[in-house]
Amino acid sequence: MTKRPIKITVRLSQTEAARLNTLASECSSKKEPLIRNLIMGVEIKPRPTEKQLRLVREISGIANNINQITRLANTVKSVSPAQVEELQRLCSEALSLVRESL
């Protein structure tokens, strides 16, 4: 663990303190590490929402299905019209999920 011998006290207004608390909560971070990251110029990103995490899981599953169909087509060296339709359906489903989340 890095030693931090220098202590700095900062006074904040109610608004500033509320913003710091909100930012720390959104990023799932404690305030001290968050302030250190801000000082070092680290881009602070809020943690993904549950809806975004579900979307990523669903799209990952769709991508896995597309990959399985592609591997099969590559092995057999042909693609049936039903497989092409299934690929199109999966791609459309992924696109609609992304559009719903925006």
C-alpha positions as CSV (number, residue, x, y, z in Angstrom):
1,M,0.0,0.0,0.0
2,T,1.3,3.5,-0.9
3,K,2.0,5.7,2.1
4,R,0.4,9.1,1.9
5,P,2.0,11.3,4.5
6,I,0.5,14.5,3.4
7,K,-3.0,15.4,4.7
8,I,-5.0,18.1,3.1
9,T,-8.2,19.4,4.5
10,V,-10.7,20.9,2.1
11,R,-13.9,22.7,3.0
12,L,-16.9,22.2,0.7
13,S,-20.2,23.9,0.3
14,Q,-23.4,21.8,0.8
15,T,-23.8,21.6,-3.0
16,E,-20.2,20.5,-3.5
17,A,-20.4,17.9,-0.8
18,A,-23.6,16.6,-2.2
19,R,-22.1,16.4,-5.7
20,L,-19.0,14.5,-4.3
21,N,-21.3,12.1,-2.5
22,T,-23.4,11.5,-5.6
23,L,-20.3,11.0,-7.8
24,A,-18.8,8.6,-5.3
25,S,-22.1,6.6,-5.1
26,E,-22.5,6.5,-8.9
27,C,-18.9,5.2,-9.3
28,S,-19.1,2.8,-6.4
29,S,-16.1,4.5,-4.9
30,K,-15.1,6.0,-1.6
31,K,-14.5,9.7,-1.6
32,E,-10.8,9.7,-1.0
33,P,-9.8,7.5,-3.9
34,L,-12.3,9.3,-6.1
35,I,-10.6,12.7,-5.3
36,R,-7.2,11.2,-5.9
37,N,-8.3,9.9,-9.3
38,L,-9.7,13.3,-10.2
39,I,-6.4,15.0,-9.3
40,M,-4.5,12.5,-11.4
41,G,-6.8,13.1,-14.4
42,V,-8.4,9.7,-14.5
43,E,-11.7,9.7,-16.4
44,I,-14.5,9.0,-13.9
45,K,-17.2,6.8,-15.3
46,P,-20.4,5.8,-13.4
47,R,-20.9,2.1,-12.9
48,P,-23.2,0.5,-15.5
49,T,-26.9,0.3,-14.5
50,E,-28.6,-3.0,-14.0
51,K,-30.5,-2.4,-17.3
52,Q,-27.2,-1.9,-19.1
53,L,-25.7,-5.1,-17.6
54,R,-28.8,-7.1,-18.7
55,L,-28.4,-5.7,-22.2
56,V,-24.8,-6.7,-22.3
57,R,-25.7,-10.3,-21.2
58,E,-28.5,-10.6,-23.7
59,I,-26.3,-9.3,-26.6
60,S,-23.5,-11.6,-25.5
61,G,-25.9,-14.5,-25.7
62,I,-27.1,-13.4,-29.2
63,A,-23.5,-13.1,-30.3
64,N,-22.8,-16.6,-29.1
65,N,-25.7,-17.9,-31.1
66,I,-24.5,-16.1,-34.2
67,N,-21.0,-17.5,-33.6
68,Q,-22.3,-21.1,-33.4
69,I,-24.2,-20.7,-36.6
70,T,-21.2,-19.2,-38.3
71,R,-18.9,-22.1,-37.1
72,L,-21.4,-24.6,-38.4
73,A,-21.7,-22.9,-41.8
74,N,-17.9,-22.7,-42.0
75,T,-17.5,-26.4,-41.2
76,V,-20.2,-27.6,-43.6
77,K,-19.2,-25.0,-46.2
78,S,-22.8,-24.0,-46.8
79,V,-25.6,-22.0,-45.2
80,S,-29.3,-22.9,-45.4
81,P,-31.9,-20.2,-46.0
82,A,-33.2,-21.0,-42.5
83,Q,-29.8,-20.3,-41.0
84,V,-29.6,-17.0,-42.8
85,E,-33.0,-16.1,-41.6
86,E,-32.0,-17.0,-38.0
87,L,-28.9,-14.8,-38.3
88,Q,-31.0,-11.9,-39.5
89,R,-33.5,-12.4,-36.7
90,L,-30.7,-12.5,-34.1
91,C,-29.1,-9.3,-35.5
92,S,-32.5,-7.6,-35.6
93,E,-33.1,-8.6,-32.0
94,A,-29.7,-7.3,-30.9
95,L,-30.4,-4.0,-32.7
96,S,-33.8,-3.6,-31.1
97,L,-32.4,-4.2,-27.6
98,V,-29.8,-1.5,-28.1
99,R,-32.4,0.9,-29.4
100,E,-34.7,0.2,-26.5
101,S,-31.9,1.0,-24.1
102,L,-31.2,4.5,-25.5
